[in-house]
Amino acid sequence: MTFDPHKESLKVGIVGAGAMGRGIAQVSVTGGMQAVIFDTKEGSAKEACSFIEDMIDRAVSKGRLQAEEGEASKGRLSVANTLGDFKDCDLVVEAIVENIDIKQSVFKQIEEAVSDDTIIASNTSSIRISSIASACKNKNRIAGLHFFNPVPLMKLVEVINGTETSKETTDALCVIGKRMGRVPVVVKDAPGFLVNLGGRAYTTEALRIVSEGVAEPHEVDAIMRDACGFRMGPFELADLTGIDVNFPVSQIIYEGYFHDKRLATAPLHESMMEAGRLGRKTKAGFYEYDENGEIIRPAPADVPNVEPAKRAYLPEPVPALEPLLRDLGISILAVDDGVSPILAAPVGEDCTSLALRLKLDAKRLVAIDMLTGVHLHATVMAAPGANDETVDSVMAALRKVTNSVTRIKDCPGFIAQRIRAMVANLGCEMAQIGVATPEDIDKGMKLGLNYPLGSIELAEYMGTKNTHTILEQLQRITGEERYRPSQWLRRRALLNLPIHTAD
Ligand SMILES: NC(=O)c1ccc[n+]([C@@H]2O[C@H](COP(=O)([O-])OP(=O)(O)OC[C@H]3O[C@@H](n4cnc5c(N)ncnc54)[C@H](O)[C@@H]3O)[C@@H](O)[C@H]2O)c1
């Protein structure tokens, strides 16, 4: 490859004038490059050009683009009648149907049409770049350039290195990605690439929690939104993406990683798919929807109107609980009086294990999740057979500092600790196996999925040791290898190192 990716007249050929091809062409021309679109369906490329012109006009009318820039961008857009019209393209991006045989055949045709210097990239979301490249003669100029939908709004682009992609090709795609106004992250050619892999933990762990009867989907969503700052809860997100999309993606990635249990989804996911409850698009999913397609949110359970707890016994010192109890007007007993609530703030432990470990009366034991914004949305849990009046009195007291209190069933790691630890663990495992650099993994999760923090930053935010402990407890209590901590996390937690420390 000899072309300069900074050159002003850089020309991008786009194969496929669908949702993605249009977006890629739009960001190419608004990024100052020329874009030429080809589609086998008669009239599609021309229609795509009109669509893009409208989008550019709209951006101008909203003041997001100068009028002259808009006109110049439209002037850089054209239609290709055959792939032969790509002969002077510096880069060709393929965005056609997701089918390996068709993609391989199109890549062979593109190779015939373009010069030896042209980079050829695929926007595939699930096919290995090396599989596509295996049909090509010159494999080191083949790479992935994976955009997100809708392209003009989603800032991230994954630059995927096939087994034989040259560094020159990767570097050039990063430059071109930036010229398109995107933030490039360099990613290994592995199932789900970065974002689709990194996003697995959030929904699959939430599905496990609901399948175990710990809480209802709307309760999980409220906690993840209110207390953890996620823009959407895992179930709202699954309904929005569509169960017919996220269930097969989960399965492909699980198969691709040879049944790594950390990536497994729950049978409930498949049941929803089989039942045709696909989410927003079918107006039925984890939620019900009204006739306008708006989500019908079940009302949160009432906090019982009982006398708030006044005294409590703390079997273990928890520094964070003491100021909270002061705010709640709860005085701390020096010894258990046999009637007052016993309060704890476990990290990764469930009430049953805690009661056995400290020989406590499990009926009066109430656990509060102190690792997760208690003032934003408090979560309490109790063991099976717990005394409801005791739990209610603690919930009533918590109402003094928050409007939202949710009681869940006994569960190691509550809801937020458990989901966040699984998101962080997957991020760490991705760093361990070199899916991308830790910094790019964080960037990818924030820009590709709107997470409030990158998965790896999340481990640091919760405390690397806490994150490691939550996973160890989950693994010990459930006996499941799903919860085994990534070695990346384990080493940095035990050595007390910053989580982004390179190997
Ligand atoms: N839609 C998304 O959210 C999304 C996100 C990231 C990546 N992707 C990937 O991008 C690719 C395109 O997805 P899309 O949603 O734009 O699809 P789409 O169905 O909207 O568009 C595909 C276009 O390709 C054209 N086409 C099919 N075969 C062709 C061929 N042999 N030569 C030229 N044109 C051909 C079709 O006529 C159609 O216009 C897929 O690989 C998909 O996995 C999609």
The ligand as a Gaussian input file, in Angstrom:
#p B3LYP/6-31G(d) Opt

LIG

0 1
 N      -27.662000      -2.644000      10.603000
 C      -26.817000      -2.625000      11.626000
 O      -27.175000      -2.248000      12.772000
 C      -25.394000      -3.025000      11.419000
 C      -24.415000      -2.566000      12.326000
 C      -23.073000      -2.899000      12.097000
 C      -22.746000      -3.703000      11.017000
 N      -23.731000      -4.153000      10.179000
 C      -23.307000      -4.974000       9.024000
 O      -23.307000      -4.149000       7.860000
 C      -23.670000      -4.929000       6.710000
 C      -24.850000      -4.288000       6.005000
 O      -25.917000      -4.150000       6.908000
 P      -27.178000      -3.222000       6.589000
 O      -27.976000      -3.183000       7.854000
 O      -26.739000      -1.953000       5.967000
 O      -27.943000      -4.107000       5.511000
 P      -29.103000      -3.658000       4.513000
 O      -29.920000      -4.888000       4.275000
 O      -29.773000      -2.414000       4.993000
 O      -28.317000      -3.286000       3.175000
 C      -27.578000      -4.200000       2.411000
 C      -27.494000      -3.654000       1.009000
 O      -26.556000      -4.463000       0.281000
 C      -27.076000      -4.655000      -1.026000
 N      -26.433000      -5.859000      -1.571000
 C      -26.700000      -7.149000      -1.275000
 N      -25.849000      -7.946000      -1.972000
 C      -25.045000      -7.142000      -2.704000
 C      -23.964000      -7.359000      -3.597000
 N      -23.567000      -8.597000      -3.875000
 N      -23.351000      -6.306000      -4.138000
 C      -23.767000      -5.039000      -3.863000
 N      -24.797000      -4.754000      -3.042000
 C      -25.415000      -5.798000      -2.463000
 C      -28.567000      -4.762000      -0.839000
 O      -29.253000      -4.482000      -2.056000
 C      -28.808000      -3.708000       0.225000
 O      -29.064000      -2.438000      -0.340000
 C      -23.894000      -6.342000       7.225000
 O      -22.696000      -7.064000       7.082000
 C      -24.221000      -6.134000       8.690000
 O      -23.899000      -7.257000       9.481000
 C      -25.031000      -3.813000      10.339000

